[in-house]
């Protein structure tokens, strides 16, 4: 998500001493970067409300999330065939949607964000949402997440890496409706590295994450 007025989600958070994953990219290094403090504890999308990551029968009672009008998100792959890895991918996609929804609603304390993050990761998300709210912009266009790869660690945590393509994703002025279109370049591509842990409700929550804007491995 690129424009002249608002920096990317993770880049803005870097100024606050933390990074998080949203519908935009960022600038940092390493999934366990000291800039990103963690906490313990899906699927292609459009502006339509998302289904829960676990389907209709959801014991965790996942919230219904509605990304900003005019924004489309895609996640590739949506599933791997492994039920544990698929749950990680699903909950992470819902986290991305939840943060973008909170930006659209100008609600830094959105319960849906707290559902998918906690502790310092949640604090970082709230700081980022608040910073965007002050700039009075929302998100529009298409953002593509691809090459999503999950590994389950011996301690039960999951690591997730993937790339983001923001060549068609932008911010939009909430008052005028003007889309802040900027040309695509190498910085339109971002690599992400996350650590997630499953809480007692079975939800995979983001605990740590970092991103590298302009990473060559994500560029075409």
TORPA-4810 file (N, C-alpha, C, O; in nm, 3 decimals):
<nodes>
NODE_1_0.086_-0.117_0.000_0.000_0.000_0.000_0.090_0.122_0.000_0.158_0.145_0.099_X
NODE_2_0.093_0.200_-0.107_0.190_0.306_-0.123_0.124_0.438_-0.156_0.028_0.441_-0.233_X
NODE_3_0.171_0.546_-0.099_0.125_0.677_-0.138_0.218_0.783_-0.083_0.311_0.751_-0.010_X
NODE_4_0.194_0.910_-0.117_0.282_1.017_-0.073_0.260_1.052_0.073_0.354_1.092_0.141_X
NODE_5_0.138_1.038_0.123_0.105_1.088_0.257_0.125_0.983_0.366_0.175_1.013_0.474_X
NODE_6_0.085_0.861_0.337_0.089_0.758_0.441_0.193_0.654_0.408_0.192_0.599_0.297_X
NODE_7_0.283_0.626_0.499_0.379_0.520_0.477_0.309_0.387_0.491_0.191_0.381_0.528_X
NODE_8_0.380_0.278_0.462_0.319_0.146_0.474_0.295_0.112_0.619_0.348_0.175_0.710_X
NODE_9_0.212_0.010_0.639_0.173_-0.027_0.774_0.293_-0.057_0.862_0.309_0.000_0.969_X
NODE_10_0.377_-0.147_0.816_0.490_-0.187_0.900_0.592_-0.076_0.911_0.654_-0.061_1.016_X
NODE_11_0.611_0.002_0.807_0.707_0.112_0.814_0.663_0.215_0.916_0.746_0.268_0.990_X
NODE_12_0.535_0.243_0.921_0.486_0.339_1.020_0.506_0.285_1.160_0.540_0.359_1.252_X
NODE_13_0.485_0.156_1.175_0.503_0.097_1.308_0.647_0.097_1.350_0.677_0.103_1.470_X
NODE_14_0.739_0.092_1.254_0.880_0.093_1.289_0.913_0.219_1.368_0.996_0.217_1.458_X
NODE_15_0.848_0.328_1.332_0.871_0.453_1.403_0.823_0.445_1.546_0.871_0.516_1.634_X
NODE_16_0.727_0.357_1.568_0.674_0.341_1.703_0.746_0.229_1.777_0.714_0.200_1.892_X
NODE_17_0.843_0.166_1.711_0.920_0.062_1.777_0.862_-0.075_1.761_0.899_-0.166_1.835_X
NODE_18_0.771_-0.094_1.665_0.713_-0.227_1.646_0.667_-0.239_1.503_0.642_-0.140_1.435_X
NODE_19_0.655_-0.365_1.457_0.603_-0.392_1.324_0.492_-0.494_1.334_0.488_-0.575_1.427_X
NODE_20_0.403_-0.490_1.239_0.301_-0.592_1.234_0.259_-0.614_1.092_0.291_-0.533_1.005_X
NODE_21_0.190_-0.720_1.067_0.138_-0.748_0.936_0.000_-0.687_0.921_-0.087_-0.703_1.007_X
NODE_22_-0.017_-0.617_0.812_-0.151_-0.570_0.778_-0.166_-0.590_0.630_-0.097_-0.673_0.570_X
NODE_23_-0.256_-0.516_0.571_-0.270_-0.525_0.427_-0.160_-0.450_0.355_-0.169_-0.431_0.234_X
NODE_24_-0.056_-0.406_0.427_0.052_-0.334_0.364_0.184_-0.393_0.409_0.188_-0.485_0.491_X
NODE_25_0.291_-0.340_0.356_0.422_-0.395_0.383_0.496_-0.322_0.491_0.438_-0.242_0.564_X
NODE_26_0.627_-0.349_0.502_0.706_-0.284_0.604_0.853_-0.301_0.584_0.896_-0.356_0.482_X
NODE_27_0.933_-0.255_0.678_1.077_-0.256_0.667_1.138_-0.303_0.798_1.136_-0.230_0.897_X
NODE_28_1.191_-0.425_0.799_1.257_-0.477_0.917_1.332_-0.602_0.875_1.334_-0.637_0.756_X
NODE_29_1.392_-0.670_0.970_1.466_-0.791_0.938_1.446_-0.893_1.047_1.458_-0.862_1.166_X
NODE_30_1.415_-1.019_1.007_1.410_-1.128_1.100_1.279_-1.143_1.172_1.223_-1.046_1.221_X
NODE_31_1.230_-1.268_1.179_1.100_-1.293_1.241_1.103_-1.267_1.390_0.999_-1.243_1.451_X
NODE_32_1.223_-1.271_1.450_1.233_-1.247_1.593_1.301_-1.114_1.620_1.365_-1.097_1.723_X
NODE_33_1.288_-1.019_1.527_1.348_-0.888_1.542_1.306_-0.826_1.675_1.192_-0.840_1.717_X
NODE_34_1.400_-0.757_1.739_1.366_-0.694_1.867_1.267_-0.580_1.848_1.210_-0.531_1.945_X
NODE_35_1.246_-0.538_1.723_1.148_-0.434_1.697_1.006_-0.489_1.706_0.910_-0.413_1.713_X
NODE_36_0.996_-0.620_1.707_0.864_-0.682_1.707_0.852_-0.773_1.827_0.918_-0.877_1.833_X
NODE_37_0.772_-0.735_1.920_0.753_-0.819_2.037_0.632_-0.907_2.017_0.531_-0.862_1.962_X
NODE_38_0.640_-1.033_2.062_0.531_-1.126_2.035_0.443_-1.152_2.153_0.464_-1.100_2.262_X
NODE_39_0.343_-1.233_2.128_0.250_-1.275_2.232_0.216_-1.419_2.208_0.230_-1.466_2.095_X
NODE_40_0.172_-1.492_2.311_0.130_-1.629_2.292_-0.021_-1.637_2.276_-0.101_-1.543_2.281_X
NODE_41_-0.037_-1.724_2.263_-0.174_-1.765_2.267_-0.182_-1.912_2.251_-0.292_-1.968_2.252_X
NODE_42_-0.896_-1.612_0.634_-0.818_-1.717_0.566_-0.861_-1.728_0.422_-0.978_-1.704_0.389_X
NODE_43_-0.690_-1.794_0.265_-0.804_-1.791_0.177_-0.816_-1.663_0.097_-0.771_-1.559_0.144_X
NODE_44_-0.874_-1.666_-0.020_-0.891_-1.544_-0.098_-1.001_-1.461_-0.036_-1.091_-1.514_0.029_X
NODE_45_-0.993_-1.330_-0.057_-1.092_-1.243_0.007_-1.127_-1.128_-0.083_-1.056_-1.097_-0.179_X
NODE_46_-1.235_-1.065_-0.052_-1.277_-0.944_-0.119_-1.338_-0.854_-0.015_-1.319_-0.876_0.105_X
NODE_47_-1.410_-0.753_-0.058_-1.473_-0.662_0.038_-1.590_-0.727_0.109_-1.642_-0.672_0.206_X
NODE_48_-1.633_-0.842_0.063_-1.743_-0.912_0.128_-1.696_-0.968_0.261_-1.578_-0.998_0.277_X
NODE_49_-1.787_-0.984_0.359_-1.748_-1.041_0.489_-1.687_-1.178_0.470_-1.734_-1.258_0.390_X
NODE_50_-1.581_-1.204_0.545_-1.513_-1.333_0.534_-1.584_-1.438_0.616_-1.652_-1.408_0.714_X
NODE_51_-1.566_-1.563_0.575_-1.614_-1.675_0.656_-1.509_-1.699_0.762_-1.395_-1.654_0.748_X
NODE_52_-1.544_-1.770_0.869_-1.445_-1.799_0.972_-1.341_-1.891_0.915_-1.366_-1.964_0.819_X
NODE_53_-1.221_-1.889_0.976_-1.111_-1.971_0.925_-1.140_-2.119_0.941_-1.076_-2.200_0.874_X
NODE_54_-1.232_-2.156_1.026_-1.258_-2.296_1.051_-1.394_-2.342_0.998_-1.436_-2.454_1.026_X
NODE_55_-1.460_-2.258_0.924_-1.588_-2.299_0.869_-1.704_-2.264_0.960_-1.688_-2.192_1.059_X
NODE_56_-1.822_-2.316_0.925_-1.945_-2.279_0.995_-1.945_-2.323_1.141_-1.984_-2.247_1.229_X
NODE_57_-1.900_-2.447_1.166_-1.898_-2.497_1.303_-1.767_-2.454_1.366_-1.667_-2.524_1.355_X
NODE_58_-1.766_-2.342_1.432_-1.643_-2.283_1.483_-1.651_-2.270_1.634_-1.718_-2.181_1.687_X
NODE_59_-1.583_-2.360_1.704_-1.587_-2.360_1.849_-1.522_-2.233_1.906_-1.556_-2.192_2.017_X
NODE_60_-1.429_-2.171_1.831_-1.361_-2.052_1.881_-1.446_-1.927_1.863_-1.410_-1.820_1.912_X
NODE_61_-1.558_-1.939_1.792_-1.648_-1.825_1.769_-1.573_-1.708_1.706_-1.578_-1.596_1.756_X
NODE_62_-1.505_-1.735_1.596_-1.429_-1.633_1.526_-1.521_-1.522_1.477_-1.633_-1.549_1.433_X
NODE_63_-1.475_-1.398_1.486_-1.558_-1.285_1.441_-1.568_-1.280_1.289_-1.477_-1.324_1.218_X
NODE_64_-1.678_-1.226_1.240_-1.691_-1.202_1.097_-1.620_-1.071_1.067_-1.644_-0.969_1.132_X
NODE_65_-1.532_-1.075_0.966_-1.450_-0.959_0.934_-1.485_-0.908_0.795_-1.498_-0.986_0.701_X
NODE_66_-1.499_-0.776_0.782_-1.532_-0.714_0.655_-1.424_-0.613_0.618_-1.417_-0.506_0.678_X
NODE_67_-1.338_-0.645_0.521_-1.234_-0.551_0.479_-1.294_-0.424_0.419_-1.414_-0.421_0.390_X
NODE_68_-1.214_-0.319_0.401_-1.266_-0.193_0.347_-1.333_-0.211_0.210_-1.289_-0.294_0.130_X
NODE_69_-1.437_-0.135_0.185_-1.501_-0.137_0.054_-1.400_-0.093_-0.050_-1.331_0.007_-0.032_X
NODE_70_-1.391_-0.168_-0.158_-1.296_-0.135_-0.264_-1.163_-0.205_-0.251_-1.079_-0.195_-0.340_X
NODE_71_-1.142_-0.277_-0.140_-1.018_-0.352_-0.124_-1.042_-0.500_-0.153_-1.144_-0.556_-0.114_X
NODE_72_-0.948_-0.560_-0.222_-0.952_-0.704_-0.247_-0.818_-0.764_-0.204_-0.712_-0.712_-0.238_X
NODE_73_-0.826_-0.873_-0.129_-0.707_-0.944_-0.084_-0.708_-1.084_-0.141_-0.813_-1.147_-0.150_X
NODE_74_-0.592_-1.132_-0.181_-0.582_-1.271_-0.225_-0.467_-1.337_-0.152_-0.364_-1.275_-0.124_X
NODE_75_-0.485_-1.466_-0.120_-0.386_-1.542_-0.045_-0.357_-1.672_-0.120_-0.448_-1.750_-0.147_X
NODE_76_-0.231_-1.694_-0.152_-0.192_-1.812_-0.231_-0.068_-1.878_-0.169_0.036_-1.814_-0.157_X
NODE_77_-0.079_-2.006_-0.130_-0.200_-2.087_-0.139_-0.294_-2.060_-0.024_-0.255_-2.009_0.081_X
NODE_78_-0.421_-2.094_-0.047_-0.519_-2.087_0.061_-0.503_-2.204_0.155_-0.518_-2.192_0.277_X
NODE_79_-0.472_-2.320_0.096_-0.459_-2.444_0.174_-0.345_-2.528_0.121_-0.305_-2.517_0.005_X
NODE_80_-0.294_-2.614_0.210_-0.184_-2.703_0.173_-0.227_-2.850_0.172_-0.159_-2.935_0.116_X
NODE_81_-0.340_-2.878_0.236_-0.382_-3.017_0.254_-0.349_-3.070_0.392_-0.402_-3.173_0.433_X
NODE_82_-0.263_-3.000_0.464_-0.231_-3.036_0.602_-0.322_-2.955_0.693_-0.320_-2.832_0.685_X
NODE_83_-0.403_-3.018_0.779_-0.502_-2.944_0.858_-0.441_-2.842_0.953_-0.501_-2.737_0.976_X
NODE_84_-0.325_-2.870_1.010_-0.263_-2.776_1.103_-0.212_-2.654_1.027_-0.236_-2.540_1.067_X
NODE_85_-0.141_-2.679_0.919_-0.088_-2.568_0.839_-0.202_-2.485_0.779_-0.192_-2.363_0.770_X
NODE_86_-0.308_-2.552_0.739_-0.422_-2.480_0.683_-0.487_-2.389_0.786_-0.535_-2.281_0.753_X
NODE_87_-0.490_-2.434_0.912_-0.546_-2.351_1.019_-0.460_-2.227_1.041_-0.512_-2.118_1.065_X
NODE_88_-0.328_-2.243_1.033_-0.237_-2.130_1.047_-0.262_-2.029_0.935_-0.274_-1.909_0.960_X
NODE_89_-0.270_-2.079_0.811_-0.293_-1.990_0.696_-0.426_-1.918_0.708_-0.437_-1.799_0.677_X
NODE_90_-0.528_-1.990_0.752_-0.660_-1.931_0.764_-0.667_-1.821_0.868_-0.723_-1.714_0.843_X
NODE_91_-0.610_-1.847_0.985_-0.615_-1.746_1.091_-0.528_-1.626_1.057_-0.562_-1.513_1.093_X
NODE_92_-0.416_-1.648_0.989_-0.334_-1.535_0.951_-0.405_-1.445_0.849_-0.396_-1.323_0.858_X
NODE_93_-0.475_-1.506_0.754_-0.551_-1.427_0.657_-0.659_-1.346_0.727_-0.684_-1.231_0.691_X
NODE_94_-0.722_-1.406_0.828_-0.824_-1.332_0.903_-0.763_-1.215_0.981_-0.826_-1.111_0.996_X
NODE_95_-0.642_-1.233_1.029_-0.573_-1.124_1.098_-0.549_-1.006_1.004_-0.571_-0.891_1.040_X
NODE_96_-0.503_-1.037_0.884_-0.480_-0.931_0.786_-0.609_-0.856_0.757_-0.611_-0.733_0.755_X
NODE_97_-0.716_-0.929_0.737_-0.846_-0.867_0.711_-0.892_-0.783_0.831_-0.946_-0.673_0.814_X
NODE_98_-0.871_-0.836_0.951_-0.917_-0.766_1.071_-0.848_-0.632_1.088_-0.913_-0.533_1.124_X
NODE_99_-0.718_-0.625_1.063_-0.647_-0.499_1.074_-0.696_-0.400_0.969_-0.716_-0.283_0.999_X
NODE_100_-0.716_-0.447_0.846_-0.765_-0.358_0.741_-0.907_-0.309_0.771_-0.941_-0.195_0.741_X
NODE_101_-0.988_-0.395_0.829_-1.123_-0.354_0.869_-1.116_-0.247_0.977_-1.192_-0.150_0.973_X
NODE_102_-1.026_-0.264_1.072_-1.012_-0.167_1.180_-0.967_-0.031_1.126_-1.009_0.074_1.176_X
NODE_103_-0.881_-0.033_1.025_-0.839_0.092_0.962_-0.959_0.160_0.897_-0.979_0.280_0.914_X
NODE_104_-1.039_0.083_0.824_-1.157_0.139_0.757_-1.255_0.197_0.858_-1.318_0.299_0.831_X
NODE_105_-1.268_0.132_0.973_-1.362_0.176_1.076_-1.300_0.276_1.173_-1.368_0.327_1.263_X
NODE_106_-1.171_0.304_1.155_-1.099_0.394_1.244_-1.113_0.352_1.390_-1.141_0.433_1.479_X
NODE_107_-1.092_0.224_1.411_-1.111_0.165_1.544_-0.985_0.091_1.586_-0.970_-0.028_1.557_X
NODE_108_-0.896_0.160_1.654_-0.769_0.100_1.696_-0.786_-0.009_1.800_-0.695_-0.088_1.823_X
NODE_109_-0.904_-0.014_1.863_-0.928_-0.115_1.967_-1.027_-0.221_1.919_-1.100_-0.279_2.000_X
NODE_110_-1.030_-0.246_1.790_-1.123_-0.342_1.733_-1.106_-0.480_1.796_-0.994_-0.531_1.800_X
NODE_111_-1.212_-0.541_1.846_-1.204_-0.673_1.908_-1.152_-0.779_1.813_-1.086_-0.874_1.856_X
NODE_112_-1.180_-0.765_1.683_-1.135_-0.866_1.588_-0.983_-0.869_1.577_-0.925_-0.975_1.554_X
NODE_113_-0.919_-0.754_1.593_-0.772_-0.752_1.591_-0.718_-0.821_1.715_-0.623_-0.899_1.707_X
NODE_114_-0.778_-0.791_1.830_-0.735_-0.854_1.954_-0.759_-1.005_1.952_-0.694_-1.079_2.025_X
NODE_115_-0.851_-1.049_1.869_-0.880_-1.191_1.858_-0.763_-1.266_1.794_-0.738_-1.382_1.827_X
NODE_116_-0.692_-1.200_1.704_-0.585_-1.266_1.629_-0.444_-1.222_1.669_-0.347_-1.263_1.606_X
NODE_117_-0.432_-1.140_1.773_-0.301_-1.098_1.823_-0.314_-1.065_1.970_-0.425_-1.041_2.019_X
NODE_118_-0.203_-1.062_2.042_-0.208_-1.025_2.182_-0.074_-0.970_2.227_0.024_-0.971_2.151_X
NODE_119_-0.069_-0.921_2.349_0.052_-0.866_2.410_0.113_-0.759_2.319_0.040_-0.675_2.266_X
NODE_120_0.245_-0.760_2.302_0.310_-0.654_2.226_0.267_-0.651_2.080_0.264_-0.544_2.020_X
NODE_121_0.234_-0.767_2.022_0.187_-0.769_1.884_0.057_-0.692_1.871_0.035_-0.622_1.772_X
NODE_122_-0.029_-0.705_1.969_-0.155_-0.633_1.968_-0.132_-0.484_1.988_-0.195_-0.402_1.922_X
NODE_123_-0.041_-0.448_2.078_-0.009_-0.308_2.100_0.041_-0.245_1.970_0.003_-0.133_1.936_X
NODE_124_0.127_-0.317_1.899_0.178_-0.266_1.773_0.069_-0.245_1.671_0.067_-0.144_1.600_X
NODE_125_-0.024_-0.339_1.664_-0.135_-0.326_1.571_-0.220_-0.204_1.605_-0.262_-0.130_1.516_X
NODE_126_-0.246_-0.184_1.731_-0.327_-0.070_1.773_-0.257_0.062_1.741_-0.322_0.159_1.701_X
NODE_127_-0.126_0.065_1.758_-0.050_0.187_1.727_-0.057_0.217_1.578_-0.074_0.333_1.538_X
NODE_128_-0.044_0.114_1.497_-0.048_0.134_1.352_-0.186_0.184_1.308_-0.196_0.280_1.231_X
NODE_129_-0.290_0.120_1.356_-0.426_0.160_1.318_-0.451_0.305_1.360_-0.511_0.382_1.284_X
NODE_130_-0.407_0.341_1.478_-0.424_0.479_1.525_-0.349_0.578_1.437_-0.398_0.688_1.412_X
NODE_131_-0.229_0.538_1.391_-0.151_0.629_1.307_-0.218_0.653_1.173_-0.215_0.763_1.119_X
NODE_132_-0.281_0.548_1.118_-0.352_0.564_0.991_-0.477_0.647_1.012_-0.512_0.730_0.928_X
NODE_133_-0.544_0.626_1.122_-0.664_0.703_1.152_-0.634_0.853_1.155_-0.714_0.934_1.107_X
NODE_134_-0.518_0.889_1.210_-0.479_1.031_1.215_-0.458_1.088_1.076_-0.479_1.208_1.054_X
NODE_135_-0.416_1.004_0.981_-0.393_1.050_0.844_-0.522_1.050_0.762_-0.525_1.098_0.649_X
NODE_136_-0.628_0.996_0.822_-0.761_0.998_0.761_-0.761_0.932_0.623_-0.816_0.987_0.527_X
NODE_137_-0.700_0.814_0.613_-0.701_0.738_0.488_-0.752_0.597_0.515_-0.749_0.548_0.628_X
NODE_138_-0.798_0.534_0.409_-0.837_0.394_0.413_-0.754_0.320_0.308_-0.661_0.377_0.252_X
NODE_139_-0.788_0.195_0.282_-0.713_0.113_0.187_-0.805_0.074_0.073_-0.923_0.046_0.093_X
NODE_140_-0.751_0.073_-0.048_-0.830_0.032_-0.163_-0.740_-0.041_-0.262_-0.617_-0.039_-0.250_X
NODE_141_-0.801_-0.105_-0.360_-0.723_-0.177_-0.460_-0.703_-0.323_-0.424_-0.771_-0.376_-0.336_X
NODE_142_-0.611_-0.385_-0.493_-0.586_-0.529_-0.477_-0.448_-0.553_-0.420_-0.349_-0.499_-0.470_X
NODE_143_-0.441_-0.632_-0.316_-0.313_-0.671_-0.256_-0.305_-0.823_-0.258_-0.396_-0.893_-0.213_X
NODE_144_-0.195_-0.872_-0.310_-0.178_-1.017_-0.329_-0.069_-1.069_-0.237_0.041_-1.015_-0.232_X
NODE_145_-0.101_-1.176_-0.164_-0.005_-1.245_-0.080_0.021_-1.382_-0.141_-0.073_-1.457_-0.168_X
NODE_146_0.148_-1.416_-0.161_0.179_-1.539_-0.233_0.302_-1.608_-0.175_0.374_-1.552_-0.092_X
NODE_147_0.325_-1.731_-0.222_0.436_-1.814_-0.173_0.429_-1.830_-0.022_0.530_-1.816_0.047_X
NODE_148_0.311_-1.860_0.029_0.290_-1.875_0.173_0.339_-2.013_0.216_0.290_-2.115_0.167_X
NODE_149_0.433_-2.016_0.308_0.494_-2.141_0.352_0.492_-2.149_0.504_0.538_-2.059_0.573_X
NODE_150_0.439_-2.260_0.554_0.423_-2.280_0.698_0.511_-2.395_0.745_0.522_-2.498_0.678_X
NODE_151_0.574_-2.377_0.860_0.648_-2.484_0.927_0.604_-2.488_1.073_0.581_-2.384_1.134_X
NODE_152_0.591_-2.607_1.127_0.554_-2.623_1.268_0.680_-2.658_1.347_0.748_-2.756_1.316_X
NODE_153_0.710_-2.580_1.448_0.830_-2.601_1.527_0.808_-2.706_1.635_0.694_-2.743_1.665_X
NODE_154_0.917_-2.753_1.691_0.908_-2.855_1.796_0.837_-2.803_1.919_0.777_-2.880_1.993_X
NODE_155_0.844_-2.672_1.944_0.778_-2.615_2.062_0.630_-2.588_2.039_0.562_-2.534_2.126_X
NODE_156_0.579_-2.626_1.921_0.437_-2.610_1.892_0.402_-2.482_1.820_0.291_-2.468_1.769_X
NODE_157_0.496_-2.386_1.814_0.471_-2.262_1.741_0.480_-2.288_1.591_0.535_-2.389_1.547_X
NODE_158_0.426_-2.197_1.515_0.432_-2.207_1.369_0.510_-2.088_1.315_0.499_-1.977_1.367_X
NODE_159_0.588_-2.111_1.212_0.651_-2.001_1.140_0.585_-1.992_1.004_0.553_-2.094_0.942_X
NODE_160_0.565_-1.870_0.958_0.497_-1.847_0.830_0.575_-1.739_0.754_0.599_-1.630_0.806_X
NODE_161_0.612_-1.772_0.631_0.678_-1.674_0.545_0.598_-1.661_0.415_0.537_-1.757_0.368_X
NODE_162_0.599_-1.542_0.359_0.533_-1.520_0.231_0.571_-1.385_0.175_0.643_-1.308_0.238_X
NODE_163_0.522_-1.357_0.055_0.550_-1.232_-0.013_0.422_-1.153_-0.031_0.312_-1.210_-0.035_X
NODE_164_0.435_-1.021_-0.042_0.322_-0.934_-0.069_0.346_-0.853_-0.195_0.456_-0.804_-0.219_X
NODE_165_0.242_-0.840_-0.275_0.247_-0.762_-0.398_0.149_-0.647_-0.385_0.027_-0.667_-0.386_X
NODE_166_0.202_-0.524_-0.372_0.119_-0.405_-0.353_0.112_-0.317_-0.478_0.077_-0.200_-0.469_X
NODE_167_0.145_-0.374_-0.594_0.147_-0.293_-0.716_0.011_-0.233_-0.748_0.003_-0.131_-0.817_X
NODE_168_-0.095_-0.296_-0.698_-0.230_-0.246_-0.726_-0.305_-0.208_-0.598_-0.427_-0.196_-0.599_X
NODE_169_-0.232_-0.191_-0.490_-0.293_-0.152_-0.363_-0.251_-0.012_-0.323_-0.133_0.022_-0.332_X
NODE_170_-0.346_0.069_-0.278_-0.318_0.209_-0.248_-0.398_0.256_-0.125_-0.485_0.185_-0.075_X
NODE_171_-0.366_0.375_-0.080_-0.448_0.438_0.022_-0.546_0.534_-0.046_-0.526_0.577_-0.159_X
NODE_172_-0.652_0.566_0.028_-0.756_0.655_-0.025_-0.794_0.757_0.081_-0.816_0.722_0.197_X
NODE_173_-0.802_0.882_0.041_-0.840_0.988_0.133_-0.986_0.970_0.173_-1.074_0.962_0.087_X
NODE_174_-1.011_0.964_0.303_-1.147_0.937_0.351_-1.243_1.051_0.323_-1.362_1.029_0.303_X
NODE_175_-1.192_1.174_0.321_-1.280_1.289_0.300_-1.313_1.312_0.153_-1.428_1.335_0.117_X
NODE_176_-1.210_1.306_0.068_-1.231_1.336_-0.074_-1.257_1.212_-0.159_-1.311_1.223_-0.269_X
NODE_177_-1.218_1.094_-0.108_-1.232_0.972_-0.186_-1.122_0.955_-0.288_-1.123_0.858_-0.365_X
NODE_178_-1.027_1.046_-0.291_-0.918_1.039_-0.388_-0.823_0.924_-0.355_-0.780_0.908_-0.242_X
NODE_179_-0.793_0.844_-0.458_-0.699_0.733_-0.442_-0.558_0.786_-0.467_-0.532_0.850_-0.569_X
NODE_180_-0.468_0.759_-0.373_-0.330_0.804_-0.385_-0.250_0.703_-0.466_-0.179_0.619_-0.410_X
NODE_181_-0.261_0.712_-0.598_-0.196_0.617_-0.687_-0.050_0.653_-0.706_-0.016_0.768_-0.735_X
NODE_182_0.037_0.555_-0.689_0.179_0.573_-0.713_0.227_0.461_-0.805_0.170_0.352_-0.802_X
NODE_183_0.328_0.485_-0.886_0.375_0.383_-0.980_0.439_0.264_-0.909_0.500_0.279_-0.803_X
NODE_184_0.425_0.148_-0.968_0.485_0.027_-0.912_0.636_0.031_-0.929_0.688_0.076_-1.032_X
NODE_185_0.706_-0.018_-0.827_0.851_-0.031_-0.835_0.895_-0.145_-0.744_0.810_-0.220_-0.695_X
NODE_186_1.023_-0.158_-0.721_1.072_-0.270_-0.641_1.016_-0.268_-0.499_1.000_-0.373_-0.437_X
NODE_187_0.987_-0.149_-0.447_0.932_-0.138_-0.312_0.786_-0.180_-0.303_0.729_-0.183_-0.194_X
NODE_188_0.728_-0.214_-0.416_0.590_-0.263_-0.416_0.583_-0.408_-0.369_0.474_-0.461_-0.349_X
NODE_189_0.698_-0.471_-0.351_0.703_-0.611_-0.310_0.769_-0.623_-0.173_0.871_-0.560_-0.146_X
NODE_190_0.709_-0.706_-0.088_0.755_-0.719_0.051_0.762_-0.867_0.089_0.676_-0.946_0.050_X
NODE_191_0.864_-0.902_0.164_0.869_-1.037_0.223_0.829_-1.028_0.369_0.860_-0.930_0.437_X
NODE_192_0.759_-1.130_0.417_0.712_-1.134_0.555_0.761_-1.262_0.623_0.774_-1.367_0.560_X
NODE_193_0.789_-1.251_0.752_0.824_-1.366_0.835_0.753_-1.352_0.968_0.767_-1.250_1.037_X
NODE_194_0.675_-1.455_1.006_0.592_-1.447_1.126_0.612_-1.570_1.214_0.652_-1.677_1.168_X
NODE_195_0.583_-1.550_1.341_0.569_-1.660_1.437_0.428_-1.654_1.492_0.381_-1.547_1.532_X
NODE_196_0.359_-1.767_1.495_0.223_-1.775_1.548_0.215_-1.887_1.651_0.286_-1.987_1.641_X
NODE_197_0.128_-1.869_1.750_0.102_-1.973_1.850_-0.048_-1.992_1.865_-0.126_-1.897_1.856_X
NODE_198_-0.086_-2.115_1.888_-0.228_-2.148_1.905_-0.270_-2.127_2.049_-0.206_-2.179_2.141_X
NODE_199_-0.378_-2.050_2.070_-0.424_-2.027_2.206_-0.518_-2.139_2.251_-0.540_-2.236_2.179_X
NODE_200_-0.573_-2.123_2.370_-0.654_-2.232_2.426_-0.789_-2.247_2.355_-0.862_-2.343_2.381_X
NODE_201_-0.824_-2.152_2.267_-0.946_-2.164_2.189_-0.920_-2.225_2.051_-1.013_-2.247_1.973_X
NODE_202_-0.792_-2.251_2.023_-0.758_-2.309_1.894_-0.729_-2.208_1.786_-0.722_-2.242_1.668_X
NODE_203_-0.711_-2.080_1.825_-0.683_-1.974_1.729_-0.533_-1.952_1.719_-0.465_-1.937_1.821_X
NODE_204_-0.481_-1.949_1.597_-0.340_-1.921_1.575_-0.321_-1.769_1.574_-0.362_-1.701_1.480_X
NODE_205_-0.258_-1.718_1.679_-0.239_-1.575_1.694_-0.098_-1.533_1.653_-0.001_-1.603_1.681_X
NODE_206_-0.087_-1.418_1.587_0.044_-1.365_1.551_0.115_-1.321_1.678_0.059_-1.246_1.758_X
NODE_207_0.238_-1.368_1.697_0.316_-1.329_1.815_0.437_-1.245_1.778_0.477_-1.157_1.854_X
NODE_208_0.495_-1.271_1.664_0.610_-1.195_1.617_0.601_-1.185_1.465_0.555_-1.278_1.399_X
NODE_209_0.646_-1.074_1.411_0.655_-1.066_1.265_0.750_-0.957_1.223_0.771_-0.859_1.294_X
NODE_210_0.807_-0.977_1.105_0.893_-0.876_1.046_0.870_-0.874_0.897_0.812_-0.968_0.842_X
NODE_211_0.914_-0.769_0.831_0.897_-0.760_0.687_1.014_-0.685_0.626_1.078_-0.604_0.693_X
NODE_212_1.041_-0.713_0.501_1.149_-0.647_0.429_1.092_-0.593_0.298_1.059_-0.669_0.208_X
NODE_213_1.081_-0.462_0.289_1.028_-0.400_0.168_1.136_-0.399_0.059_1.252_-0.370_0.085_X
NODE_214_1.093_-0.433_-0.063_1.186_-0.436_-0.175_1.269_-0.562_-0.181_1.367_-0.568_-0.255_X
NODE_215_1.232_-0.664_-0.104_1.308_-0.790_-0.103_1.309_-0.850_-0.243_1.204_-0.871_-0.303_X
NODE_216_1.428_-0.878_-0.295_1.441_-0.928_-0.432_1.373_-1.063_-0.453_1.327_-1.094_-0.564_X
NODE_217_1.366_-1.143_-0.348_1.309_-1.276_-0.365_1.160_-1.273_-0.392_1.102_-1.374_-0.435_X
NODE_218_1.096_-1.160_-0.368_0.953_-1.147_-0.391_0.920_-1.073_-0.521_0.804_-1.064_-0.560_X
NODE_219_1.022_-1.022_-0.587_1.000_-0.946_-0.710_0.992_-1.038_-0.831_1.057_-1.142_-0.834_X
NODE_220_0.913_-1.001_-0.933_0.899_-1.086_-1.050_1.029_-1.086_-1.134_1.035_-1.152_-1.238_X
</nodes>
